[in-house]
Amino acid sequence: MFGPEPNADSSECSNWRELLGINTRDLKNVIIACGKAVDDNGWYRELVISELRNMVSISGEPMQRLGAYMLEGLVARLSSTGHTIYKSLKCKEPTSLELMSYMHLLYEICPFFKFGYMSANGAIAEAVKGENFVHIIDFQIAQGSQWGTMIQALSARPGGPPVLRITGIDDSNSAHARGGGLDIVGQRLRSIAHLCGLPFEFNAVSAASHEVMLEHLNIRSGEVIAVNFAYQLHHTPDESVGIENHRDRILRMVKSLSPRVVTLVEQEANTNTAPFLNRYMETLDYYTAMFEAIDVACPRDDKKRISTEQHCVARDIVNLIACEGGERVERHEPFGKWRARLSMAGFRPYPLCALVNSTVKKLLDSYHNYYRLEESEGVLYLGWKNRRLVVSSAWR
C-alpha cells in the first residue's frame, strides 16, 4: 500500500490523484485504478470509485458504458451481492418477450452468434454428409433457431433426407428467456421439419450441462452422432470450482459416444482461474472491443440498445467481477486450454472446410470492416480490430 494511511486527515488526502498517479482525464486509467484499489483494499478505494461514478454513463461512449457496468460489478463485489445480477444492475428482470427482443437485437447487430452457429452448422453438415440416421446433441439449444437452416439443408439433400434426431439440453435461465420449457423448441423444430418433409424427433433434456449423464442422451444403435458446444462449455464448472471436474467429465462422456464431429464455439478470453485483478483487466480489454462493435451498429441514445447491453452483456460483466467460487458462472478459457482439454479426452482436430470459411467471410461483408476473420490450422477466429473475440473449432 502506498500514500497516506486510511485515517489521514483531509489535507493529506486532497492530492490523492497526484500521489497515486491517476489521470482523471483518462477514463480507462480510472477504471484500472478502481480495480487495483478493490484488489489491494487501498485507502483510496472509495475516492477513486466516486471519481469513476462521475465519469460513466450507460448512454455514453463505449468506454463510459463499459465503465458503468464494471463499476456495478465492483460495488456488487464489495457488498457481496454479485450473485443477484439483475438486482446489482438496478433494473427489473425483463419478461421473456422483452429478453427475447434484446437477445435478437444483439444477434442482428453483431455477428458473434451468427459466426458461431454458421461455422458449427457447416462442420456438422460436412461430417454427416450421406448418412441416413443423424443425431445432433446440442448442449445449450436456447431457442433452437440455429437448427432451422440445418433441417432445410438436410431435407433438400440429393437422394432424400436422413432421419434427424436432435437432443436439446438447456437450463432454467434459457427457459425464462424462451417463456417456457424445451417443449416450445421441440414444437418449433418439428413444425419446420414437417414443412420440409424431413423425418424428425426431438429429445428434451432440461438440465444444466454439468448435470447431464449418458442415460439422458438416449443413444441408439446405427446413428451418426454430432455434438455441439456453442457458447456453453465455459459455464460448466471444473476442478477450480469444486471437487468434481465436470468440464472434463462431459468431454470424456461425449468421446465415449464416438461422435462423427464435435463443434466448440467459445469466447476467446482467459477468466476461469485468473486472480481477480488479471480477470478484471481481461474483462476490460475483451468488452472494450464488444462495446465498440455495438456502438458502430446502434445509436447511443437507443433505449433498446441500452436494455440489450444491460440484460445480455452487463450481467456477464458483473458476474466476472463480483463473483467467486460456484457463484461465478462466466469462466472463459483461451483456445489453447480448450485444445489441451479436448486432446486429453481423446479428441483430434477436424479442420473446418474451405466452404465454411468462405460462407463466414460472406457473412462479414455486411458488417463493419473492423471485424476480421482469421484462420489458423483449421480453426476460425472472429475478432474486432486486434482483439480475438470468438473461436470456432471442430473435433472428432
Secondary structure, DSSP 8 states (H G I E B T S, - for coil): --SS-TT--HHHHTTHHHHHT--TT-HHHHHHHHHHHHHHT-TTHHHHHHHHHTT--TTS-HHHHHHHHHHHHHHHHHTT-TTSHHHHTTS----HHHHHHHHHHHHHHSSHHHHHHHHHHHHHHHHTTT-SEEEEEETT-TT-GGGHHHHHHHHT-TT---EEEEEEEE-HHHHHHHTS-THHHHHHHHHHHHHHT--EEEEEEES-GGG--GGGG---TT-EEEEEEES-GGGS--TTTSSS-HHHHHHHHHHTT--SEEEEEEE----SS--HHHHHHHHHHHHHHHHHHHHTTS-TT-HHHHHHIIIIIIHHHHHHHH--GGG-------HHHHHHHHHHTT--B----HHHHHHHHHHHTTS-TTEEEEEETTEEEEEETTEEEEEEEEE-
